[in-house]
């Protein structure tokens, strides 16, 4: 028998930091709010601004479910504090499209059945939008590699790939026409239509 | 011309727009007013007791409301049965914050409730707790001899049945193989962390937004534990961010959130962290032994399959690991055994294709070894041992197109070009291997209720308190309802996930399509009969003498089969009724009676999987470059969502074979890789070609719709096929999952 004490390594008397005000432009709308400085951008969006389209899967930058766009670049919103982003221009899934007016990526995700439970989906779509903005991925293999920061436990990867490839193809972004190796060969790239 | 024949057509998910636009709300996303946040403190020890909780400093923080622990939890339900949920195994269920005793590592020991999430998290991090630790046992390999046959207690569990005389079959065999297999514990890890938001409505009335695979199961649990009435305990679960079995039983955040809400008379949310997703049920660490023998003609003369799995000290979690081995192949002499060893871990939990996913690894690798020892191609070997009836239950199969799975899968894959010799194919520095395997899964149907209502605008609303964990329930039920009443799919809304709706079983066991699908079908048929009656009330009705068999519902109309020009628009019938809507429910009786009737048929889905791997000869890295999965699962309601189920299963199989394992450090009795960075699952770059084939299979016996369910069958055989392909590539037989580089060097 031995005694174990559960406590922080560097034990200081508990105390709270003062809150700070933050100004963010989110989906073209300006927001002012006050949060504790240790509030992540993710929690600020979900808990303080009721923008729950951005998901929390791990809170440690390991799964990508919380991906949003800051000035057009994809970022894990759980790995940045809201106060560090004062003045930033942020786009979340709610800013990319609405159920009535979907973005091309959102529509392609539906047409290719690129999700099942839907929980990683907003992060996948924001990440894919970031990938398109970067303009770096030109081949299927590059898309797969550069979408590998976003986990999907349902295993919708082949359909996520074909959804993104369809949007890139329509925009003339595919440089390399080498044989496709996932999501079916290229002739089967089109979604199954009813 | 418009058609309303939707069943069997690839159809986009009806819940798709909400999911891709981020408007689908999951359990932790209901931001009700005046919400408090609870943060769970997890035990660092695996066994012992809590001796002191120093909560004073934490409680002094402004905004901290309460620290719940065993020291201050009010008196709750006393008997074990109150804590048993619909799918609880035998034993005594774990009660959160019940006593000072710690039964497993990461056990919830306290809940800190505060005004904000950040404050609750901080307060939990500085809460000091003292424990007295005692020695724990978490290593299954050291407790094989303690293993014993499980007691009963879990609905549906039957001990495996042996037959014939394996000893004689083994003796008479001319070729034999015998080997041990194992895989470690695995955690479901759906993307959405478990969470419950409890909305306090006053007077102990709650709206409970829970992450679960069964709203009614959660409701039953909190009613019994907290003494709530049905009206007080409404459970809502419209979207579930993945389940895979983890949401079959109510998890402890539900208990904690309801406890805090009732005690503080406030709305409360409790979300688990990803680390805490490793603090409850899991696929158990399982050790297996398989021995096979064949006669000179390649027929199996004996099958022996024995498994030992871990369970907790307080419940006997049972699953069917070995039973399939007595069913899938033709053999007179079968010896099966299954035992459990009690360890200081949490009770395991059904995880996608529970039992079968584990058992098929051992049996199907052994079958590959046996085929080689018998000098037969693995497909040919399985065909020679094809079971034409279920020898375990001594029943005919309601349908079994496994032979077609072998043939169609092999053709699509190009299996005929395989050189049977290991290390016979390469491309540059990569060794190429082809392997195959297969599996079998139950096709079950549970009692379920549904309600259909047609309003005066011609909109059909169908409800059943089921769930959609990503399986496509919303979509296929909409298809079934639309086709049954001949309405355009846009005119139909299917709703689920609310205990105010007609009751449905937990979503699991691949039974939702058959159970809820049948209920939806029958509710719509009952509504159809009401509509016919209404049509008969019209002056000079053409339907006056018509029975339900004389009419059809097509294109929004009710019409006579013999004279389709005699038609009436459905919404006109509702308007003529003078009621705002016409409603009907399916009858409860057939479902219940069906459960009591002795089975006349063995009802199962089957699959065959063909895999190509490429193994870097120097580095041992393994790439699964091609998979063909041929599935026989009866009628496919929606080939689009069904294909996704099987794609996902293949990704799961790749994960089981090459990556996934909760690694226990037995010194601490704790899973050390309890996060998404170290608990490896495939990413997009790991996944290559996956081909899904649904072989044609008609079955009018399994249920009215002819569906068998496909959430699980696609996973079977995938991991074994990969291991078999790795053997074919490298000449190394790996029986210890996951197959990693060190096992190939």
Interface residues (C-beta under 8 A of the other chain):
Chain A: X1 X2 X3 X4 X5 X6 X7 X8 X11 X13 X14 X15 X16 X35 X36 X38 X39 X43 X46 X47 X50 X51 X52 X53 X54 X55 X56 X57 X58 X59 X60 X62 X63 X65 X92 X93 X94 X96 X97 X98 X99 X100 X102 X106 X107 X109 X110 X111 X113 X115 X116 X117 X118 X119 X120 X121 X122 X125 X141 X143 X144 X145 X147 X148 X149 X150 X151 X152 X153 X154 X155 X156 X157 X158 X159 X160 X161 X181 X182 X184 X191 X192 X193 X194
Chain B: X9 X10 X11 X12 X13 X15 X16 X17 X18 X19 X20 X21 X22 X23 X24 X25 X26 X28 X29 X31 X41 X43 X44 X45 X48 X51 X57 X58 X60 X61 X62 X63 X116 X117 X118 X119 X122 X123 X125 X126 X127 X128 X129 X130 X131 X132 X133 X134 X189 X190 X191 X192 X193 X239 X240 X241 X242 X243 X244 X271 X273 X274 X469 X470 X471 X472 X625 X639 X640 X641 X643 X644 X645 X647 X648 X649 X650 X651 X652 X675 X676 X677 X681 X682 X683 X684 X685 X686 X687 X688 X689 X690 X691
